[in-house]
Amino acid sequence: MTIKTNTTILTTLLASIALAQESPTPTPSAIIEGSPVSSISPTESVTPQPSPEQTPSASPARNVRISFVPPPLEGRISLGIYDTQGKLVRVLHHEADLREFTIGADALVTQWDGKNDNGEDLPAGKYYARGYLVGPVKVEDVSQAATAPPENNSNASVKVKLMPNPLANDTRALVGLTAGFDNNGSYLKTNDGLPLFTISKSANSSRVSIAKKGDKSVEICQTDAAGFHQFRISNVDQMMAFDCGEFELK
């Protein structure tokens, strides 16, 4: 009985020693709450933030001030811009009344925005402005007297002697004239393309031609949707040329 009791006590004591020698289980540390920290793996790429689109700024104003003294003649003004090669690059005014210009102290004033007839910016450089004042030109429809349409000669031109401009020493005593047309009708123009005055407002023209009839008259033959027309233009010499000089486009 004594041996059995001692064995039980020894077994209990050894078990207690074994438990004391074992490593204690670590107590989990408290989790401190705070802002979560995001991590990016090396294989992940950061998507760049798109930069705001740059709105192109408007091109600076390139207005050129043009002034001139009008010839002493009642009528309407056609004014063109030319490059250094003499090419017409812009029809600035066509059959304009004097009231369409700004009246300066001693001249009429207008503005050019540096663009051509298509609204495109022209390169910087030297340009010239010149035009014509067209007086009391008379247009008559003489289609009933015409026998038949003439041969197609739309490239023809005639020479007309201008009235001298007493305010300028203009060497253009003669001007080459031809006929043209667009969706708005037909018109008389210079050989370099400056429209001078309207002949007819008939739309859908297919061809026009010009022929000289004396020193002061020309005849225009026109074919359009309504048929064949012939116009006589009298007093075509009642025109004066003027020059606005040279200027620099920046």
URCORQUI-V389453 format. One record per pair of residues at least 6 apart in sequence whose C-alpha atoms are under 8 Angstrom apart, sorted by the first residue. I is the first residue (numbers start at 1). GAP is how many residues later the second one is. D is the distance in whole Angstrom. If there is no record, write none. Layout:
BEGIN
i/gap/d
I/GAP/D
I/GAP/D
END
This chain:
BEGIN
i/gap/d
61/52/7
62/50/8
62/51/6
62/52/6
62/187/7
62/188/7
63/48/6
63/49/5
63/50/4
63/51/6
64/47/6
64/48/5
64/49/6
64/50/7
64/185/7
65/44/7
65/45/6
65/46/5
65/47/7
66/43/6
66/44/5
66/45/6
66/46/7
66/63/8
66/178/7
67/40/6
67/41/5
67/42/4
67/43/6
67/177/7
68/39/5
68/40/5
68/41/7
68/175/7
68/176/5
69/37/7
69/38/5
69/39/6
69/98/8
70/37/7
70/38/7
70/63/8
70/172/7
71/62/7
71/94/6
71/95/8
71/96/7
71/169/7
71/170/8
71/171/7
72/93/8
72/94/8
73/60/7
73/62/7
73/167/8
74/60/8
74/61/6
74/62/8
75/22/8
75/58/6
75/59/5
75/60/4
75/61/6
76/19/5
76/20/5
76/21/5
76/22/7
76/57/5
76/58/5
76/59/7
77/16/7
77/17/6
77/18/5
77/19/5
77/20/7
77/21/7
77/54/7
77/55/6
77/56/5
77/57/6
77/119/8
78/13/8
78/14/8
78/15/5
78/16/4
78/17/5
78/18/6
78/53/5
78/54/5
78/55/7
78/56/8
78/116/7
78/117/7
78/118/6
79/12/6
79/13/6
79/14/5
79/15/7
79/50/7
79/51/6
79/52/4
79/53/7
79/115/8
80/8/7
80/9/8
80/10/6
80/11/5
80/12/5
80/13/7
80/49/6
80/50/6
80/51/6
80/114/7
81/7/6
81/8/6
81/9/5
81/10/7
81/11/7
81/46/7
81/47/6
81/48/5
81/49/7
82/6/4
82/7/5
82/8/7
82/45/6
82/46/5
82/47/6
82/48/8
83/6/7
83/43/7
83/44/5
83/45/6
84/42/7
84/43/6
84/44/7
87/105/7
88/104/6
88/105/7
88/106/7
89/27/5
89/28/7
90/25/7
90/26/5
90/27/5
91/26/7
91/103/7
91/104/8
92/20/7
94/101/6
94/102/7
94/103/8
95/101/6
95/102/6
101/7/6
101/8/6
101/9/6
102/6/6
102/7/5
102/8/6
103/6/6
114/7/6
114/8/6
114/135/7
115/6/4
115/7/5
116/6/7
123/126/8
124/124/7
124/125/5
124/126/5
125/123/6
125/124/5
125/125/7
126/120/7
126/121/6
126/122/5
126/123/6
127/119/6
127/120/6
127/121/6
127/122/7
128/116/7
128/117/6
128/118/5
128/119/6
129/114/6
129/115/5
129/116/6
129/117/7
130/111/8
130/112/6
130/113/4
130/114/5
130/115/7
131/110/6
131/111/6
131/112/6
132/64/8
132/107/7
132/108/6
132/109/4
132/110/6
133/106/6
133/107/5
133/108/6
133/109/8
134/62/7
134/63/8
134/104/6
134/105/5
134/106/7
135/103/5
135/104/6
136/99/7
136/102/7
137/96/7
137/97/6
137/98/5
137/99/6
137/101/7
138/95/6
138/96/5
138/97/6
138/98/8
139/60/7
139/92/7
139/93/6
139/94/5
139/95/7
140/91/5
140/92/5
140/93/6
141/88/7
141/89/6
141/90/5
141/91/7
142/87/8
142/88/5
142/89/5
142/90/7
143/85/7
143/86/5
143/87/5
143/88/7
146/84/7
149/72/7
149/79/7
150/71/8
152/55/8
152/57/7
153/55/8
153/56/6
153/57/8
154/25/8
154/53/7
154/54/6
154/55/4
154/56/7
155/23/8
155/54/7
156/22/7
156/53/7
156/54/6
156/55/8
157/19/6
157/20/5
157/21/5
157/22/8
157/34/7
157/53/6
157/54/7
158/18/6
158/19/5
158/20/7
158/52/7
158/53/7
158/54/6
159/15/6
159/16/6
159/17/5
159/18/6
160/14/5
160/15/5
160/16/6
160/17/7
160/55/7
160/56/8
160/76/8
160/77/6
161/12/6
161/13/4
161/14/6
161/54/8
161/76/6
162/10/8
162/11/5
162/12/6
162/13/7
162/75/5
162/76/7
162/77/6
162/78/6
162/79/8
163/10/8
163/74/7
163/75/6
163/76/6
163/77/5
164/6/8
164/9/7
164/76/6
164/77/8
165/75/6
165/76/7
165/77/7
168/74/7
170/71/7
170/72/7
170/73/8
172/69/7
175/15/7
176/14/6
176/15/5
177/11/7
177/12/6
177/13/5
177/14/5
178/10/6
178/11/6
178/12/6
178/13/6
178/31/7
178/32/6
179/7/7
179/8/6
179/9/5
179/10/6
179/29/6
179/30/6
179/31/6
179/41/7
180/6/6
180/7/5
180/8/6
180/9/7
180/28/7
181/6/6
181/24/7
181/26/8
181/27/7
182/21/8
182/22/8
182/23/7
183/20/6
183/21/6
183/22/8
184/17/6
184/18/7
184/19/6
185/13/8
185/14/8
185/15/5
185/16/4
185/17/5
185/18/5
185/19/8
185/20/7
186/12/6
186/13/5
186/14/5
186/15/6
186/16/7
186/19/8
186/22/8
187/8/7
187/9/7
187/10/6
187/11/4
187/12/5
187/13/7
188/7/6
188/8/6
188/9/6
188/10/6
188/11/7
189/6/4
189/7/5
189/8/7
190/6/7
199/32/8
202/22/7
203/21/7
203/22/7
204/20/5
204/21/6
205/17/7
205/18/6
205/19/4
205/20/7
206/16/8
206/17/6
206/18/6
207/15/6
207/16/6
207/17/7
208/12/7
208/13/5
208/14/4
208/15/7
209/11/6
209/12/5
209/13/7
210/8/7
210/9/6
210/10/5
210/11/7
211/7/6
211/8/5
211/9/7
212/6/4
212/7/6
213/6/7
215/22/8
216/18/6
216/19/5
216/20/5
216/21/5
217/15/7
217/16/5
217/17/4
217/18/6
217/19/6
217/20/8
218/14/6
218/15/5
218/16/7
218/18/7
219/11/7
219/12/6
219/13/5
219/14/6
220/10/6
220/11/5
220/12/6
220/13/8
221/7/7
221/8/6
221/9/5
221/10/6
222/6/6
222/7/5
222/8/6
223/6/6
END
